[in-house]
């Protein structure tokens, strides 16, 4: 993002992306619960609205190092989600 207008749109998109990731986590946990898999799926870093493990994903009014740390945590959560999907995901 170069200007505040694009930065606000970027922030909104990232918050929506985290909401989708949380929906996937809820779905995966429900699938594990229904199939009695143990342990049940859980993301390593807690998602709350625009935050991952307490770090905001928003670019606006954020320092680069904190924003980068939040992105790193998001990628770790995505890696776990991908691993679950390849191991236990629904057949094609």
Biopython code that builds the backbone (N, CA, C, O; Angstrom):
import numpy as np
from Bio.PDB.StructureBuilder import StructureBuilder

atoms = [
    (1, "UNK", "N", (0.833, -1.202, 0.000)),
    (1, "UNK", "CA", (0.000, 0.000, 0.000)),
    (1, "UNK", "C", (0.868, 1.253, 0.000)),
    (1, "UNK", "O", (1.799, 1.388, 0.793)),
    (2, "UNK", "N", (0.539, 2.160, -0.907)),
    (2, "UNK", "CA", (1.323, 3.372, -1.043)),
    (2, "UNK", "C", (0.632, 4.557, -0.398)),
    (2, "UNK", "O", (1.290, 5.405, 0.204)),
    (3, "UNK", "N", (-0.675, 4.627, -0.514)),
    (3, "UNK", "CA", (-1.393, 5.760, 0.070)),
    (3, "UNK", "C", (-2.464, 5.251, 1.035)),
    (3, "UNK", "O", (-2.797, 4.065, 1.028)),
    (4, "UNK", "N", (-3.003, 6.146, 1.865)),
    (4, "UNK", "CA", (-4.001, 5.721, 2.865)),
    (4, "UNK", "C", (-5.238, 5.063, 2.258)),
    (4, "UNK", "O", (-5.826, 4.175, 2.876)),
    (5, "UNK", "N", (-5.639, 5.479, 1.070)),
    (5, "UNK", "CA", (-6.816, 4.882, 0.435)),
    (5, "UNK", "C", (-6.588, 3.404, 0.165)),
    (5, "UNK", "O", (-7.434, 2.577, 0.507)),
    (6, "UNK", "N", (-5.460, 3.058, -0.441)),
    (6, "UNK", "CA", (-5.168, 1.651, -0.731)),
    (6, "UNK", "C", (-4.869, 0.894, 0.542)),
    (6, "UNK", "O", (-5.185, -0.292, 0.638)),
    (7, "UNK", "N", (-4.274, 1.541, 1.512)),
    (7, "UNK", "CA", (-3.957, 0.895, 2.775)),
    (7, "UNK", "C", (-5.234, 0.454, 3.494)),
    (7, "UNK", "O", (-5.278, -0.639, 4.059)),
    (8, "UNK", "N", (-6.254, 1.281, 3.478)),
    (8, "UNK", "CA", (-7.524, 0.935, 4.128)),
    (8, "UNK", "C", (-8.180, -0.252, 3.425)),
    (8, "UNK", "O", (-8.741, -1.129, 4.083)),
    (9, "UNK", "N", (-8.115, -0.286, 2.117)),
    (9, "UNK", "CA", (-8.679, -1.412, 1.360)),
    (9, "UNK", "C", (-7.890, -2.696, 1.648)),
    (9, "UNK", "O", (-8.468, -3.774, 1.786)),
    (10, "UNK", "N", (-6.593, -2.564, 1.735)),
    (10, "UNK", "CA", (-5.739, -3.706, 2.045)),
    (10, "UNK", "C", (-6.073, -4.251, 3.437)),
    (10, "UNK", "O", (-6.205, -5.460, 3.629)),
    (11, "UNK", "N", (-6.208, -3.343, 4.395)),
    (11, "UNK", "CA", (-6.534, -3.755, 5.760)),
    (11, "UNK", "C", (-7.857, -4.515, 5.799)),
    (11, "UNK", "O", (-7.960, -5.549, 6.459)),
    (12, "UNK", "N", (-8.849, -4.016, 5.107)),
    (12, "UNK", "CA", (-10.158, -4.673, 5.081)),
    (12, "UNK", "C", (-10.050, -6.065, 4.457)),
    (12, "UNK", "O", (-10.659, -7.019, 4.940)),
    (13, "UNK", "N", (-9.273, -6.169, 3.383)),
    (13, "UNK", "CA", (-9.091, -7.466, 2.728)),
    (13, "UNK", "C", (-8.388, -8.455, 3.649)),
    (13, "UNK", "O", (-8.758, -9.629, 3.689)),
    (14, "UNK", "N", (-7.399, -8.009, 4.376)),
    (14, "UNK", "CA", (-6.663, -8.910, 5.274)),
    (14, "UNK", "C", (-7.536, -9.364, 6.442)),
    (14, "UNK", "O", (-7.447, -10.516, 6.867)),
    (15, "UNK", "N", (-8.366, -8.483, 6.959)),
    (15, "UNK", "CA", (-9.282, -8.855, 8.042)),
    (15, "UNK", "C", (-10.287, -9.890, 7.527)),
    (15, "UNK", "O", (-10.612, -10.843, 8.234)),
    (16, "UNK", "N", (-10.768, -9.706, 6.322)),
    (16, "UNK", "CA", (-11.680, -10.691, 5.722)),
    (16, "UNK", "C", (-10.978, -12.020, 5.501)),
    (16, "UNK", "O", (-11.577, -13.077, 5.698)),
    (17, "UNK", "N", (-9.725, -11.981, 5.096)),
    (17, "UNK", "CA", (-8.956, -13.205, 4.897)),
    (17, "UNK", "C", (-8.805, -13.962, 6.217)),
    (17, "UNK", "O", (-8.932, -15.186, 6.251)),
    (18, "UNK", "N", (-8.534, -13.236, 7.299)),
    (18, "UNK", "CA", (-8.429, -13.891, 8.612)),
    (18, "UNK", "C", (-9.763, -14.500, 9.027)),
    (18, "UNK", "O", (-9.793, -15.564, 9.644)),
    (19, "UNK", "N", (-10.853, -13.840, 8.697)),
    (19, "UNK", "CA", (-12.177, -14.398, 9.001)),
    (19, "UNK", "C", (-12.384, -15.709, 8.248)),
    (19, "UNK", "O", (-12.940, -16.660, 8.797)),
    (20, "UNK", "N", (-11.940, -15.761, 7.000)),
    (20, "UNK", "CA", (-12.041, -17.000, 6.219)),
    (20, "UNK", "C", (-11.170, -18.099, 6.824)),
    (20, "UNK", "O", (-11.575, -19.260, 6.876)),
    (21, "UNK", "N", (-9.993, -17.736, 7.272)),
    (21, "UNK", "CA", (-9.109, -18.715, 7.904)),
    (21, "UNK", "C", (-9.734, -19.252, 9.183)),
    (21, "UNK", "O", (-9.619, -20.442, 9.478)),
    (22, "UNK", "N", (-10.394, -18.384, 9.945)),
    (22, "UNK", "CA", (-11.073, -18.828, 11.163)),
    (22, "UNK", "C", (-12.243, -19.750, 10.828)),
    (22, "UNK", "O", (-12.478, -20.734, 11.529)),
    (23, "UNK", "N", (-12.974, -19.437, 9.765)),
    (23, "UNK", "CA", (-14.075, -20.311, 9.335)),
    (23, "UNK", "C", (-13.551, -21.686, 8.943)),
    (23, "UNK", "O", (-14.165, -22.702, 9.269)),
    (24, "UNK", "N", (-12.416, -21.722, 8.244)),
    (24, "UNK", "CA", (-11.825, -23.002, 7.890)),
    (24, "UNK", "C", (-11.429, -23.776, 9.143)),
    (24, "UNK", "O", (-11.663, -24.982, 9.230)),
    (25, "UNK", "N", (-10.833, -23.089, 10.110)),
    (25, "UNK", "CA", (-10.420, -23.751, 11.355)),
    (25, "UNK", "C", (-11.626, -24.348, 12.076)),
    (25, "UNK", "O", (-11.554, -25.460, 12.598)),
    (26, "UNK", "N", (-12.715, -23.618, 12.104)),
    (26, "UNK", "CA", (-13.943, -24.131, 12.732)),
    (26, "UNK", "C", (-14.470, -25.350, 11.985)),
    (26, "UNK", "O", (-14.911, -26.319, 12.604)),
    (27, "UNK", "N", (-14.425, -25.303, 10.654)),
    (27, "UNK", "CA", (-14.863, -26.431, 9.832)),
    (27, "UNK", "C", (-13.991, -27.655, 10.100)),
    (27, "UNK", "O", (-14.506, -28.752, 10.316)),
    (28, "UNK", "N", (-12.679, -27.468, 10.086)),
    (28, "UNK", "CA", (-11.756, -28.586, 10.291)),
    (28, "UNK", "C", (-11.939, -29.202, 11.678)),
    (28, "UNK", "O", (-11.909, -30.423, 11.832)),
    (29, "UNK", "N", (-12.126, -28.362, 12.667)),
    (29, "UNK", "CA", (-12.348, -28.863, 14.020)),
    (29, "UNK", "C", (-13.645, -29.666, 14.079)),
    (29, "UNK", "O", (-13.698, -30.716, 14.719)),
    (30, "UNK", "N", (-14.676, -29.183, 13.423)),
    (30, "UNK", "CA", (-15.950, -29.899, 13.374)),
    (30, "UNK", "C", (-15.814, -31.247, 12.675)),
    (30, "UNK", "O", (-16.403, -32.235, 13.114)),
    (31, "UNK", "N", (-15.044, -31.292, 11.593)),
    (31, "UNK", "CA", (-14.811, -32.553, 10.889)),
    (31, "UNK", "C", (-14.068, -33.551, 11.770)),
    (31, "UNK", "O", (-14.415, -34.731, 11.809)),
    (32, "UNK", "N", (-13.051, -33.076, 12.472)),
    (32, "UNK", "CA", (-12.304, -33.958, 13.370)),
    (32, "UNK", "C", (-13.186, -34.469, 14.498)),
    (32, "UNK", "O", (-13.098, -35.631, 14.892)),
    (33, "UNK", "N", (-14.030, -33.597, 15.008)),
    (33, "UNK", "CA", (-14.933, -33.981, 16.092)),
    (33, "UNK", "C", (-15.933, -35.035, 15.593)),
    (33, "UNK", "O", (-16.205, -36.016, 16.286)),
    (34, "UNK", "N", (-16.472, -34.825, 14.395)),
    (34, "UNK", "CA", (-17.450, -35.755, 13.835)),
    (34, "UNK", "C", (-16.824, -37.118, 13.534)),
    (34, "UNK", "O", (-17.475, -38.150, 13.693)),
    (35, "UNK", "N", (-15.564, -37.120, 13.101)),
    (35, "UNK", "CA", (-14.891, -38.375, 12.760)),
    (35, "UNK", "C", (-14.073, -38.930, 13.919)),
    (35, "UNK", "O", (-13.373, -39.933, 13.782)),
    (36, "UNK", "N", (-14.175, -38.254, 15.070)),
    (36, "UNK", "CA", (-13.489, -38.661, 16.296)),
    (36, "UNK", "C", (-11.972, -38.777, 16.124)),
    (36, "UNK", "O", (-11.342, -39.692, 16.655)),
    (37, "UNK", "N", (-11.394, -37.825, 15.366)),
    (37, "UNK", "CA", (-9.943, -37.757, 15.238)),
    (37, "UNK", "C", (-9.389, -37.087, 16.486)),
    (37, "UNK", "O", (-9.982, -36.154, 17.026)),
    (38, "UNK", "N", (-8.258, -37.574, 16.926)),
    (38, "UNK", "CA", (-7.623, -36.964, 18.085)),
    (38, "UNK", "C", (-6.152, -36.747, 17.755)),
    (38, "UNK", "O", (-5.518, -37.668, 17.240)),
    (39, "UNK", "N", (-5.596, -35.618, 18.015)),
    (39, "UNK", "CA", (-6.224, -34.415, 18.551)),
    (39, "UNK", "C", (-7.025, -33.685, 17.469)),
    (39, "UNK", "O", (-6.770, -33.828, 16.273)),
    (40, "UNK", "N", (-7.983, -32.913, 17.922)),
    (40, "UNK", "CA", (-8.796, -32.121, 17.004)),
    (40, "UNK", "C", (-7.962, -30.974, 16.430)),
    (40, "UNK", "O", (-7.009, -30.505, 17.052)),
    (41, "UNK", "N", (-8.340, -30.543, 15.248)),
    (41, "UNK", "CA", (-7.622, -29.455, 14.577)),
    (41, "UNK", "C", (-7.666, -28.183, 15.411)),
    (41, "UNK", "O", (-8.695, -27.816, 15.978)),
    (42, "UNK", "N", (-6.530, -27.535, 15.465)),
    (42, "UNK", "CA", (-6.444, -26.240, 16.138)),
    (42, "UNK", "C", (-5.299, -25.456, 15.517)),
    (42, "UNK", "O", (-4.218, -25.994, 15.278)),
    (43, "UNK", "N", (-5.550, -24.182, 15.259)),
    (43, "UNK", "CA", (-4.494, -23.324, 14.743)),
    (43, "UNK", "C", (-3.509, -23.021, 15.865)),
    (43, "UNK", "O", (-3.918, -22.842, 17.012)),
    (44, "UNK", "N", (-2.220, -22.960, 15.552)),
    (44, "UNK", "CA", (-1.236, -22.682, 16.603)),
    (44, "UNK", "C", (-1.332, -21.266, 17.173)),
    (44, "UNK", "O", (-0.971, -21.036, 18.327)),
    (45, "UNK", "N", (-1.817, -20.322, 16.369)),
    (45, "UNK", "CA", (-1.920, -18.936, 16.823)),
    (45, "UNK", "C", (-3.373, -18.503, 16.780)),
    (45, "UNK", "O", (-4.047, -18.648, 15.761)),
    (46, "UNK", "N", (-3.846, -17.972, 17.891)),
    (46, "UNK", "CA", (-5.246, -17.590, 18.044)),
    (46, "UNK", "C", (-5.590, -16.399, 17.157)),
    (46, "UNK", "O", (-4.844, -15.422, 17.084)),
    (47, "UNK", "N", (-6.739, -16.502, 16.482)),
    (47, "UNK", "CA", (-7.238, -15.421, 15.626)),
    (47, "UNK", "C", (-8.372, -14.699, 16.336)),
    (47, "UNK", "O", (-9.296, -15.326, 16.854)),
    (48, "UNK", "N", (-8.291, -13.377, 16.354)),
    (48, "UNK", "CA", (-9.345, -12.535, 16.929)),
    (48, "UNK", "C", (-9.514, -11.305, 16.057)),
    (48, "UNK", "O", (-8.666, -10.413, 16.066)),
    (49, "UNK", "N", (-10.591, -11.252, 15.314)),
    (49, "UNK", "CA", (-10.911, -10.110, 14.434)),
    (49, "UNK", "C", (-9.717, -9.777, 13.540)),
    (49, "UNK", "O", (-9.469, -10.484, 12.563)),
    (50, "UNK", "N", (-8.975, -8.713, 13.856)),
    (50, "UNK", "CA", (-7.838, -8.309, 13.021)),
    (50, "UNK", "C", (-6.497, -8.681, 13.635)),
    (50, "UNK", "O", (-5.460, -8.175, 13.206)),
    (51, "UNK", "N", (-6.502, -9.553, 14.628)),
    (51, "UNK", "CA", (-5.268, -9.899, 15.329)),
    (51, "UNK", "C", (-4.959, -11.389, 15.256)),
    (51, "UNK", "O", (-5.854, -12.235, 15.248)),
    (52, "UNK", "N", (-3.673, -11.678, 15.203)),
    (52, "UNK", "CA", (-3.168, -13.041, 15.283)),
    (52, "UNK", "C", (-2.229, -13.069, 16.476)),
    (52, "UNK", "O", (-1.205, -12.386, 16.492)),
    (53, "UNK", "N", (-2.586, -13.859, 17.466)),
    (53, "UNK", "CA", (-1.777, -13.966, 18.682)),
    (53, "UNK", "C", (-1.456, -12.574, 19.254)),
    (53, "UNK", "O", (-0.355, -12.332, 19.748)),
    (54, "UNK", "N", (-2.434, -11.676, 19.176)),
    (54, "UNK", "CA", (-2.282, -10.340, 19.735)),
    (54, "UNK", "C", (-1.627, -9.316, 18.818)),
    (54, "UNK", "O", (-1.528, -8.143, 19.177)),
    (55, "UNK", "N", (-1.178, -9.741, 17.640)),
    (55, "UNK", "CA", (-0.534, -8.824, 16.696)),
    (55, "UNK", "C", (-1.508, -8.505, 15.564)),
    (55, "UNK", "O", (-2.104, -9.404, 14.972)),
    (56, "UNK", "N", (-1.660, -7.225, 15.274)),
    (56, "UNK", "CA", (-2.620, -6.823, 14.250)),
    (56, "UNK", "C", (-2.083, -7.067, 12.846)),
    (56, "UNK", "O", (-0.897, -6.881, 12.574)),
    (57, "UNK", "N", (-2.969, -7.482, 11.976)),
    (57, "UNK", "CA", (-2.626, -7.751, 10.580)),
    (57, "UNK", "C", (-2.751, -6.487, 9.743)),
    (57, "UNK", "O", (-2.315, -6.459, 8.592)),
    (58, "UNK", "N", (-3.336, -5.451, 10.306)),
    (58, "UNK", "CA", (-3.536, -4.200, 9.572)),
    (58, "UNK", "C", (-2.208, -3.488, 9.343)),
    (58, "UNK", "O", (-1.340, -3.445, 10.215)),
    (59, "UNK", "N", (-2.080, -2.939, 8.158)),
    (59, "UNK", "CA", (-0.869, -2.205, 7.790)),
    (59, "UNK", "C", (-0.911, -0.760, 8.286)),
    (59, "UNK", "O", (0.116, -0.208, 8.681)),
    (60, "UNK", "N", (-2.089, -0.154, 8.267)),
    (60, "UNK", "CA", (-2.239, 1.238, 8.680)),
    (60, "UNK", "C", (-1.882, 1.416, 10.150)),
    (60, "UNK", "O", (-2.294, 0.630, 11.003)),
    (61, "UNK", "N", (-1.129, 2.434, 10.426)),
    (61, "UNK", "CA", (-0.762, 2.802, 11.799)),
    (61, "UNK", "C", (-0.064, 1.668, 12.535)),
    (61, "UNK", "O", (-0.222, 1.519, 13.747)),
    (62, "UNK", "N", (0.700, 0.877, 11.814)),
    (62, "UNK", "CA", (1.416, -0.243, 12.405)),
    (62, "UNK", "C", (2.884, -0.132, 12.000)),
    (62, "UNK", "O", (3.206, 0.355, 10.916)),
    (63, "UNK", "N", (3.751, -0.584, 12.870)),
    (63, "UNK", "CA", (5.175, -0.602, 12.532)),
    (63, "UNK", "C", (5.459, -1.794, 11.643)),
    (63, "UNK", "O", (4.810, -2.834, 11.757)),
    (64, "UNK", "N", (6.425, -1.643, 10.760)),
    (64, "UNK", "CA", (6.739, -2.715, 9.811)),
    (64, "UNK", "C", (7.124, -4.020, 10.502)),
    (64, "UNK", "O", (6.734, -5.096, 10.047)),
    (65, "UNK", "N", (7.881, -3.941, 11.589)),
    (65, "UNK", "CA", (8.309, -5.174, 12.249)),
    (65, "UNK", "C", (7.134, -5.920, 12.893)),
    (65, "UNK", "O", (7.099, -7.150, 12.872)),
    (66, "UNK", "N", (6.184, -5.193, 13.457)),
    (66, "UNK", "CA", (5.009, -5.840, 14.056)),
    (66, "UNK", "C", (4.089, -6.411, 12.980)),
    (66, "UNK", "O", (3.537, -7.501, 13.136)),
    (67, "UNK", "N", (3.930, -5.668, 11.893)),
    (67, "UNK", "CA", (3.101, -6.134, 10.792)),
    (67, "UNK", "C", (3.699, -7.392, 10.166)),
    (67, "UNK", "O", (2.981, -8.344, 9.858)),
    (68, "UNK", "N", (5.017, -7.386, 9.982)),
    (68, "UNK", "CA", (5.703, -8.543, 9.417)),
    (68, "UNK", "C", (5.577, -9.749, 10.337)),
    (68, "UNK", "O", (5.399, -10.870, 9.862)),
    (69, "UNK", "N", (5.667, -9.535, 11.641)),
    (69, "UNK", "CA", (5.507, -10.628, 12.596)),
    (69, "UNK", "C", (4.103, -11.230, 12.509)),
    (69, "UNK", "O", (3.941, -12.448, 12.591)),
    (70, "UNK", "N", (3.096, -10.380, 12.343)),
    (70, "UNK", "CA", (1.721, -10.869, 12.206)),
    (70, "UNK", "C", (1.569, -11.698, 10.938)),
    (70, "UNK", "O", (0.901, -12.732, 10.951)),
    (71, "UNK", "N", (2.181, -11.255, 9.845)),
    (71, "UNK", "CA", (2.120, -12.014, 8.598)),
    (71, "UNK", "C", (2.820, -13.360, 8.737)),
    (71, "UNK", "O", (2.361, -14.361, 8.188)),
    (72, "UNK", "N", (3.915, -13.385, 9.460)),
    (72, "UNK", "CA", (4.641, -14.638, 9.686)),
    (72, "UNK", "C", (3.771, -15.625, 10.453)),
    (72, "UNK", "O", (3.738, -16.811, 10.124)),
    (73, "UNK", "N", (3.068, -15.143, 11.470)),
    (73, "UNK", "CA", (2.172, -16.011, 12.235)),
    (73, "UNK", "C", (1.024, -16.513, 11.367)),
    (73, "UNK", "O", (0.613, -17.668, 11.481)),
    (74, "UNK", "N", (0.502, -15.639, 10.495)),
    (74, "UNK", "CA", (-0.572, -16.041, 9.594)),
    (74, "UNK", "C", (-0.091, -17.153, 8.668)),
    (74, "UNK", "O", (-0.819, -18.117, 8.430)),
    (75, "UNK", "N", (1.113, -17.029, 8.150)),
    (75, "UNK", "CA", (1.652, -18.068, 7.278)),
    (75, "UNK", "C", (1.830, -19.386, 8.024)),
    (75, "UNK", "O", (1.627, -20.456, 7.449)),
    (76, "UNK", "N", (2.204, -19.316, 9.286)),
    (76, "UNK", "CA", (2.317, -20.540, 10.095)),
    (76, "UNK", "C", (0.955, -21.202, 10.255)),
    (76, "UNK", "O", (0.840, -22.423, 10.150)),
    (77, "UNK", "N", (-0.075, -20.404, 10.507)),
    (77, "UNK", "CA", (-1.432, -20.947, 10.606)),
    (77, "UNK", "C", (-1.863, -21.566, 9.275)),
    (77, "UNK", "O", (-2.491, -22.625, 9.260)),
    (78, "UNK", "N", (-1.535, -20.919, 8.173)),
    (78, "UNK", "CA", (-1.886, -21.450, 6.854)),
    (78, "UNK", "C", (-1.169, -22.770, 6.579)),
    (78, "UNK", "O", (-1.736, -23.676, 5.969)),
    (79, "UNK", "N", (0.063, -22.873, 7.027)),
    (79, "UNK", "CA", (0.827, -24.108, 6.847)),
    (79, "UNK", "C", (0.153, -25.264, 7.588)),
    (79, "UNK", "O", (0.051, -26.370, 7.057)),
    (80, "UNK", "N", (-0.302, -25.009, 8.803)),
    (80, "UNK", "CA", (-1.002, -26.029, 9.581)),
    (80, "UNK", "C", (-2.319, -26.402, 8.908)),
    (80, "UNK", "O", (-2.681, -27.578, 8.861)),
    (81, "UNK", "N", (-3.028, -25.418, 8.393)),
    (81, "UNK", "CA", (-4.295, -25.673, 7.707)),
    (81, "UNK", "C", (-4.059, -26.520, 6.453)),
    (81, "UNK", "O", (-4.818, -27.453, 6.190)),
    (82, "UNK", "N", (-3.039, -26.212, 5.695)),
    (82, "UNK", "CA", (-2.722, -26.981, 4.502)),
    (82, "UNK", "C", (-2.335, -28.416, 4.854)),
    (82, "UNK", "O", (-2.712, -29.357, 4.156)),
    (83, "UNK", "N", (-1.599, -28.572, 5.913)),
    (83, "UNK", "CA", (-1.210, -29.900, 6.366)),
    (83, "UNK", "C", (-2.441, -30.732, 6.736)),
    (83, "UNK", "O", (-2.542, -31.904, 6.375)),
    (84, "UNK", "N", (-3.377, -30.106, 7.464)),
    (84, "UNK", "CA", (-4.614, -30.820, 7.822)),
    (84, "UNK", "C", (-5.373, -31.205, 6.559)),
    (84, "UNK", "O", (-5.869, -32.327, 6.445)),
    (85, "UNK", "N", (-5.463, -30.297, 5.630)),
    (85, "UNK", "CA", (-6.230, -30.536, 4.409)),
    (85, "UNK", "C", (-5.634, -31.683, 3.593)),
    (85, "UNK", "O", (-6.379, -32.485, 3.029)),
    (86, "UNK", "N", (-4.310, -31.774, 3.521)),
    (86, "UNK", "CA", (-3.694, -32.849, 2.763)),
    (86, "UNK", "C", (-3.774, -34.193, 3.497)),
    (86, "UNK", "O", (-3.826, -35.246, 2.862)),
    (87, "UNK", "N", (-3.781, -34.152, 4.824)),
    (87, "UNK", "CA", (-3.851, -35.395, 5.613)),
    (87, "UNK", "C", (-5.272, -35.904, 5.800)),
    (87, "UNK", "O", (-5.527, -37.097, 5.634)),
    (88, "UNK", "N", (-6.197, -35.018, 6.143)),
    (88, "UNK", "CA", (-7.543, -35.437, 6.530)),
    (88, "UNK", "C", (-8.646, -34.813, 5.695)),
    (88, "UNK", "O", (-9.829, -35.035, 5.952)),
    (89, "UNK", "N", (-8.269, -34.054, 4.722)),
    (89, "UNK", "CA", (-9.267, -33.340, 3.935)),
    (89, "UNK", "C", (-10.266, -34.257, 3.248)),
    (89, "UNK", "O", (-10.073, -35.468, 3.152)),
    (90, "UNK", "N", (-11.307, -33.655, 2.790)),
    (90, "UNK", "CA", (-12.369, -34.410, 2.144)),
    (90, "UNK", "C", (-11.882, -34.921, 0.779)),
    (90, "UNK", "O", (-11.121, -34.229, 0.103)),
    (91, "UNK", "N", (-12.306, -36.110, 0.372)),
    (91, "UNK", "CA", (-11.876, -36.634, -0.920)),
    (91, "UNK", "C", (-12.458, -35.807, -2.065)),
    (91, "UNK", "O", (-13.519, -35.196, -1.942)),
    (92, "UNK", "N", (-11.740, -35.808, -3.166)),
    (92, "UNK", "CA", (-12.164, -35.005, -4.327)),
    (92, "UNK", "C", (-13.362, -35.568, -5.028)),
    (92, "UNK", "O", (-13.823, -34.997, -6.016)),
]
sb = StructureBuilder()
sb.init_structure("model")
sb.init_model(0)
sb.init_chain("A")
sb.init_seg("    ")
for serial, (resi, resn, name, xyz) in enumerate(atoms, 1):
    if name == "N":
        sb.init_residue(resn, " ", resi, " ")
    sb.init_atom(name, np.array(xyz, "f"), 0.0, 1.0, " ", f" {name:<3s}", serial, name[0])
structure = sb.get_structure()
